[in-house]
Amino acid sequence: MQRWKRYAWYSFSLFQIVIFLAAAVKPANAYVDPGSGLLFLQVGGSMLAGAMFALRAKIRKLLRLGKPATETVSPAENSATVDEAVGKAGTGPNA
């Protein structure tokens, strides 16, 4: 029986709020442009894009959690590739 009383109380309270809001309506003395909705969509989209831009590093880290780590190159291998690149630098047709 308690549940029924609580339901009746909430229903009556909601009904009173709806009646009050319906009685308190004032006439709108303004013109709402049909493009106003698109303005709100543009503002919302801009805010979302700005937030994604500001948090891009954290988003990248979040998306990389499940990916395996990249292969590392030892310093000896790295110096060998640099030496090869430097040695080939002067051997082109325009050298």
Helices and strands as residue ranges (DSSP letters): H 2-23, H 36-54, H 56-63, H 75-89
